[in-house]
Amino acid sequence: MNGLNQTVLTTGIIAGIAATLLVMGANAQPSFASVLYASSALPVLVAGLGWGNRTAIIAIITAAILGAVLVTPMFALAMAIFTLIPAGWLSHLANLARPASELGGPDHLMAWYPISDILLHLCGLVTAAVIILGMVIGYGPQLTDRMVDLMAESFNQQSPGLAPNAESLAQTKVLIVLMLPMIQGGIWVTLLFTAFYLAIRIVSRSGRALRPREDMPSALRMNRNAIFVFLAGIVLMFAGGVPAMIGATICGTFGAGFLMAGFASLHFRLRGKDWRVPALVLAYLSTMMLLPMIAIVIVGLSDTRRTIALTPARPTDNTNS
């Protein structure tokens, strides 16, 4: 038992140090800031998925303490809200399992927490994190209007003849205030789920995985309840003011979830087709434009379900209860 506790403590501390270094690297390399910042969730996810909740908690506490000491307490708080806590919670959910007999299944199998519900939780966590960040920095029309004015002034100095008129400038200001939280939320959901997926692969390869590795093309879908949240976000966008910004955030985060589910559905439907690879490459490249992206989101909206992984029960299973 002492050896086990020592392993849990050591692994958690190492994971926390690695997470802190990745975040500090993001501050030092602005060009790769988003990728490095999201990558800081990877050590916590690996620790939680491979060694359980206690290791993930130790990693989160270690990273928070190091961030507060080496930088500032606000830095540590932001790191905890955006990467550490979501990573720890995702690893906890992924390790949840119970006898399949409780769900009407066979007695000798274990049922694992559905990937669709994990993705739903991730969308909700990122939504809350973006809203909290907006409150802290005072995000709103005043902030974005100044940004647009500065960009317009810079553009006017470079190309005076192509400067936007007052009407187009006003439309841009209205659009930017909603687009920024939508894009930020969507990108963050995608990056954190990518870190989660990579952590599952790493832990599975190492043989430490508590949860069996699933086939993502068939398992990655959004929960049906997410449709109502997504629709509520669309409605809020037409309310104006703070509700519109919250609605835009919801549309970005949950829209990213449906986008990933749509791509997973495409991967599953095209499996075994001779033209699968060029079709998928074309689908990924086309989402650089708005309409094809909306089409993939609609695919995700049309294929919502909860896929529960069942595996043989093991006497030594160390899952989170």
C-alpha positions in Angstrom: 0.0 0.0 0.0 2.8 2.4 0.8 4.4 1.7 -2.5 1.1 2.4 -4.3 0.7 5.7 -2.4 4.2 6.7 -3.2 3.6 6.0 -6.9 0.4 8.0 -6.9 2.1 10.9 -5.2 5.1 10.9 -7.4 3.1 10.5 -10.6 0.8 13.3 -9.6 3.6 15.7 -8.8 5.4 15.0 -12.1 2.2 15.5 -14.0 1.6 18.8 -12.3 5.1 20.0 -13.0 4.7 19.0 -16.7 1.4 20.9 -16.9 2.9 24.0 -15.4 5.9 24.0 -17.8 3.6 23.6 -20.8 1.5 26.6 -19.7 4.6 28.7 -19.1 5.9 27.6 -22.5 2.6 28.9 -24.0 3.3 32.4 -22.6 6.9 32.3 -24.0 5.8 31.2 -27.5 2.8 33.2 -28.5 2.6 31.6 -32.0 1.9 28.2 -30.4 0.2 29.5 -27.3 -3.2 27.8 -27.9 -1.7 24.4 -28.6 0.8 24.5 -25.7 -1.9 25.8 -23.3 -4.3 23.0 -24.3 -1.5 20.5 -24.1 -1.1 21.3 -20.4 -4.2 19.2 -19.9 -2.5 16.1 -21.3 -0.3 15.3 -18.2 -3.3 15.6 -15.9 -5.4 13.4 -18.2 -2.7 10.8 -18.5 -2.3 10.8 -14.7 -6.1 10.5 -14.1 -6.8 7.9 -16.8 -3.9 5.7 -15.8 -3.7 6.1 -12.0 -7.1 7.4 -10.9 -8.6 10.4 -9.2 -6.1 10.9 -6.4 -3.2 11.2 -8.9 -5.2 13.7 -11.0 -6.0 15.8 -7.9 -2.3 15.8 -6.8 -1.4 17.0 -10.3 -3.9 19.8 -10.2 -2.8 21.0 -6.8 0.9 20.8 -7.7 0.4 22.8 -10.9 -1.8 25.4 -9.2 0.8 25.9 -6.4 3.7 26.1 -8.9 1.7 28.6 -11.1 1.0 30.8 -8.1 4.6 30.8 -6.8 6.4 31.1 -10.1 4.0 33.6 -11.8 0.9 34.9 -10.0 -2.2 33.5 -8.2 -4.3 34.8 -11.0 -2.2 32.9 -13.5 -2.7 29.7 -11.4 -6.5 30.4 -11.2 -6.8 30.8 -15.0 -4.8 27.7 -15.6 -7.0 25.7 -13.2 -10.2 26.9 -14.7 -9.3 26.4 -18.3 -7.2 23.3 -18.3 -6.5 21.6 -15.0 -10.0 21.2 -13.6 -11.6 20.2 -16.9 -8.8 17.6 -17.4 -9.3 16.2 -14.0 -13.1 16.0 -14.4 -12.8 14.3 -17.8 -10.5 11.7 -16.4 -12.8 11.1 -13.5 -15.8 10.6 -15.8 -13.9 8.4 -18.2 -13.1 6.0 -15.3 -16.6 5.7 -14.1 -18.0 2.3 -14.5 -20.7 0.0 -13.0 -22.0 -3.5 -13.5 -23.9 -3.8 -16.8 -26.7 -5.7 -14.9 -27.7 -2.4 -13.3 -28.6 -1.2 -16.8 -30.3 -4.4 -17.8 -27.2 -6.0 -19.3 -25.3 -9.2 -18.6 -24.0 -9.8 -15.1 -20.4 -10.5 -16.2 -19.9 -7.1 -18.0 -19.0 -3.6 -16.9 -20.7 -0.5 -18.4 -18.5 2.6 -18.8 -19.6 6.2 -18.8 -20.6 7.2 -22.3 -18.3 9.3 -24.5 -21.3 11.4 -25.5 -21.9 12.4 -21.9 -18.2 13.2 -21.4 -18.3 15.5 -24.5 -21.4 17.1 -23.1 -19.6 17.8 -19.8 -16.6 19.2 -21.7 -18.8 21.7 -23.6 -20.5 22.8 -20.4 -17.1 23.3 -18.6 -15.6 25.3 -21.5 -18.8 27.4 -21.7 -18.5 28.3 -18.0 -14.7 29.0 -18.3 -15.2 31.4 -21.2 -18.0 33.2 -19.4 -15.9 33.5 -16.3 -12.9 34.9 -18.3 -15.3 37.4 -20.0 -16.4 38.6 -16.5 -12.8 38.9 -15.3 -11.5 40.9 -18.3 -14.7 43.0 -18.7 -15.5 41.6 -22.1 -18.2 43.5 -24.0 -18.9 46.0 -26.8 -16.6 48.6 -25.3 -13.6 46.3 -25.4 -14.3 44.9 -28.9 -15.2 48.3 -30.3 -11.7 49.6 -29.3 -10.1 46.6 -31.0 -12.1 47.2 -34.2 -11.2 50.9 -34.2 -7.5 50.2 -33.7 -7.6 47.7 -36.6 -9.5 50.1 -38.8 -7.0 52.9 -38.0 -4.1 50.6 -38.8 -5.7 49.5 -42.1 -6.5 53.1 -43.0 -2.9 54.1 -42.6 -1.7 51.2 -44.9 -4.4 51.5 -47.5 -6.4 54.8 -47.2 -8.4 54.1 -50.3 -9.8 50.8 -49.0 -10.8 52.0 -45.6 -14.2 50.7 -44.4 -17.0 53.2 -44.2 -18.9 54.0 -41.0 -21.8 51.5 -41.8 -19.6 48.5 -42.4 -17.5 49.4 -39.4 -20.6 49.4 -37.2 -21.6 46.0 -38.6 -18.2 44.6 -37.9 -18.4 45.8 -34.3 -21.7 44.0 -33.8 -20.3 40.8 -35.4 -17.0 40.8 -33.6 -18.5 41.0 -30.1 -20.4 37.7 -30.8 -17.8 35.9 -32.9 -14.9 36.1 -30.5 -16.4 34.1 -27.7 -18.0 31.7 -30.2 -14.6 31.0 -31.9 -12.7 30.9 -28.6 -15.1 28.4 -27.1 -15.3 26.2 -30.2 -11.5 26.0 -30.5 -11.0 25.3 -26.8 -13.5 22.4 -26.8 -11.8 20.9 -29.9 -8.3 21.2 -28.4 -9.2 19.8 -25.0 -11.0 16.8 -26.5 -8.0 16.2 -28.8 -5.9 16.1 -25.6 -8.3 13.7 -24.0 -8.2 11.4 -27.1 -4.4 11.5 -27.2 -4.3 10.7 -23.4 -6.5 7.7 -24.0 -4.2 6.4 -26.7 -1.0 7.0 -24.6 -2.4 5.3 -21.5 -3.8 2.4 -23.6 -0.4 1.8 -25.2 1.2 1.8 -21.7 -1.1 -0.8 -20.4 -2.2 1.4 -17.5 -5.6 2.3 -18.8 -8.5 1.8 -16.4 -11.0 2.3 -19.2 -10.8 0.2 -22.4 -10.0 2.1 -25.6 -13.2 2.7 -27.7 -13.7 3.1 -31.4 -14.2 6.8 -31.7 -16.0 6.8 -35.1 -18.8 4.8 -33.6 -18.7 6.1 -30.0 -18.2 9.8 -30.4 -21.7 11.4 -30.6 -23.4 14.2 -28.7 -26.0 13.6 -26.1 -29.6 14.3 -27.3 -30.0 16.8 -24.5 -27.2 18.9 -26.0 -29.6 19.8 -28.9 -31.8 21.8 -26.6 -28.8 23.7 -25.1 -27.5 24.5 -28.5 -31.0 25.8 -29.6 -31.2 27.9 -26.4 -27.8 29.4 -27.3 -29.1 30.4 -30.8 -32.2 32.0 -29.2 -30.1 34.0 -26.8 -28.0 35.4 -29.6 -31.0 37.4 -30.7 -31.6 38.8 -27.2 -28.8 41.3 -27.4 -26.5 42.5 -24.7 -24.9 40.0 -22.2 -27.4 37.2 -23.0 -26.3 37.4 -26.7 -22.7 37.0 -25.7 -23.5 34.0 -23.5 -25.6 32.5 -26.3 -22.7 33.0 -28.7 -20.4 31.1 -26.3 -22.9 28.3 -26.0 -23.2 28.1 -29.8 -19.4 27.9 -30.2 -18.8 25.3 -27.6 -21.7 23.0 -28.3 -21.4 23.6 -32.0 -17.8 22.3 -31.8 -19.1 19.2 -30.1 -21.6 18.6 -32.8 -18.9 19.3 -35.4 -16.7 16.6 -34.0 -19.6 14.2 -33.7 -20.4 15.0 -37.3 -16.9 14.1 -38.4 -17.0 10.9 -36.3 -20.2 10.0 -38.0 -18.7 10.5 -41.4 -15.7 8.4 -40.5 -18.1 5.6 -39.4 -20.3 5.8 -42.5 -17.4 5.9 -44.9 -15.7 2.9 -43.3 -14.9 0.2 -45.9 -15.4 2.5 -48.9 -12.7 2.7 -51.5 -13.0 6.5 -51.8 -13.1 7.0 -48.0 -9.7 8.8 -47.7 -10.2 11.4 -50.5 -13.8 12.0 -49.3 -12.6 12.7 -45.7 -9.8 14.9 -46.9 -12.3 16.9 -48.9 -14.7 17.2 -46.0 -11.9 18.4 -43.6 -10.6 21.0 -46.1 -14.1 22.2 -47.0 -14.9 23.1 -43.4 -12.5 26.1 -43.8 -15.7 27.6 -45.3 -18.8 28.3 -43.3 -21.5 26.4 -45.3 -19.6 23.1 -45.4 -18.9 23.4 -41.7 -22.6 24.0 -41.0 -23.4 20.9 -43.1 -21.0 18.7 -40.8 -22.7 20.2 -37.7 -26.1 19.2 -39.1 -24.7 15.7 -39.6 -23.8 15.7 -35.9 -27.2 17.0 -34.9 -28.9 14.3 -36.9 -27.0 11.5 -35.2 -27.2 11.9 -31.4 -27.0 8.9 -29.2 -25.4 7.5 -26.1 -23.1 4.6 -26.8 -22.1 2.6 -23.7 -19.0 0.5 -23.8 -19.3 -2.9 -22.2 -16.3 -4.9 -21.2 -15.7 -8.1 -19.1 -15.6 -7.3 -15.4 -12.2 -7.8 -13.7 -11.8 -8.4 -10.0 -8.9 -6.0 -10.0 -10.7 -3.1 -11.7 -9.7 0.2 -10.1 -12.4 2.3 -11.6 -13.9 5.5 -10.0 -17.1 4.6 -8.3 
